Amino acid sequence: MPKLSQEIDSRIPVTVLTGFLGAGKTTLLNHVMTANHGEKIAVIINEYGEVGIDNQLVVGADEEIFEMNNGCICCTVRGDLIRILNELMEAKNGNSHRKQVHFDRVLIETTGLADPAPVAQTFFVDENIAEQYKLDAIVTVVDAKHAEDQLDKGHEAQEQVAFSDVLLVNKVDLISEEELHKLEKRLKIMNPAAKLYRTEQSSVDLKKILGINAFELDKKLELDPDFLNSHEDDHEHDDEVKSIFFREDRPLDLDKMERFLKEWLTEHGADTLRYKGVLHINGVKQRIIFQGVHMLFASAPDRNWKSDEIPRSEFVIIGRNLDEAWFKSQFAACVAS
Ligand SMILES: Nc1nc2c(ncn2[C@@H]2O[C@H](COP(=O)(O)OP(=O)(O)OP(=O)(O)O)[C@@H](O)[C@H]2O)c(=O)[nH]1
């Protein structure tokens, strides 16, 4: 029986803005605030130290700006972020001592050092939050001029690349085309699932960063495996963060795949930062979509395989110090016999 009505997802979309120190996050925030998008955006800014100064730099005064000044977002996220998101919703619904606020979207600016994982996980694990908000995308601003150096030194910079759905390579005016190309190649090897755009003064078409549904399970996975394959033997850098791409046309055995996932998440969950993909399971007519952040993982059947497409499992794991041989052999053992 076809359903007559479709449930409309009325949850508030949340964009997490992260990026290297001084990369251009505040510049991007200003760009969002002054652009003519017709939306009201509530902004949550996380700053180190007692007094946040970033809000003074943000133009567009009629936006609602909330600050978390109690240190790094990753340490206080479970408390502060959840509290602020709940307060915001109460104020939106007029159930608060605060004045009523109106907003269509939330933007969270994390500090240059924050690990985006706990922020992303908040929207999976806290039921109350997950009912009211949906994570739209993690957008990472990269400082093109200093990126190579920051990536060489920084654990955090690498993780921010790993988690991102959109990478804005900013300050392209400061480096040559050749350097830019080299940097983009490095970023793509680390995270082939992210969309990559070049920007100057963080100026980007907002449709490319807001409302992109990167965390929707039924979204088509956009990977460029040919790029990966063509660069497999070409790693110039010894980056901790790497990606592994899996592709298999033969159907997978559900039990074997579940066992593999269990072992993977127990033994290597801390190191698998982001993963997403489509599985072709033996005897299942639909595509199975799955994705996760560290140990938190979700899967759901999606549409049926079409008659004119080859059913195929394809997914990517982006992680730290991944044992590629182990993952590949475990995955190969999941093929249905
Ligand atoms: N040359 C150049 N400078 C830029 C560009 N984008 C931003 N800047 C400058 O870079 C500096 C840092 O930009 P911000 O937007 O404050 O960076 P941020 O990521 O918010 O910085 P933190 O919050 O300190 O991590 C500012 O002086 C900006 O004017 C660009 O595309 N080219």
The ligand as a Gaussian input file, in Angstrom:
#p B3LYP/6-31G(d) Opt

LIG

0 1
 N       44.848000      36.528000       2.661000
 C       43.708000      36.047000       3.156000
 N       43.386000      36.280000       4.434000
 C       42.234000      35.777000       4.917000
 C       41.346000      35.021000       4.106000
 N       40.294000      34.648000       4.852000
 C       40.488000      35.137000       6.086000
 N       41.662000      35.837000       6.139000
 C       42.273000      36.507000       7.302000
 O       42.788000      35.521000       8.195000
 C       42.681000      35.985000       9.557000
 C       41.992000      34.935000      10.407000
 O       40.630000      34.825000      10.010000
 P       39.475000      34.416000      11.021000
 O       38.208000      34.381000      10.255000
 O       39.515000      35.260000      12.244000
 O       39.933000      32.956000      11.411000
 P       39.364000      31.980000      12.531000
 O       39.427000      30.618000      11.952000
 O       38.041000      32.445000      13.010000
 O       40.432000      32.174000      13.658000
 P       40.470000      31.539000      15.161000
 O       39.097000      31.724000      15.755000
 O       41.530000      32.359000      15.831000
 O       40.876000      30.121000      15.002000
 C       41.949000      37.314000       9.483000
 O       42.897000      38.333000       9.533000
 C       41.252000      37.271000       8.132000
 O       41.034000      38.551000       7.588000
 C       41.718000      34.807000       2.714000
 O       41.035000      34.138000       1.932000
 N       42.904000      35.327000       2.325000

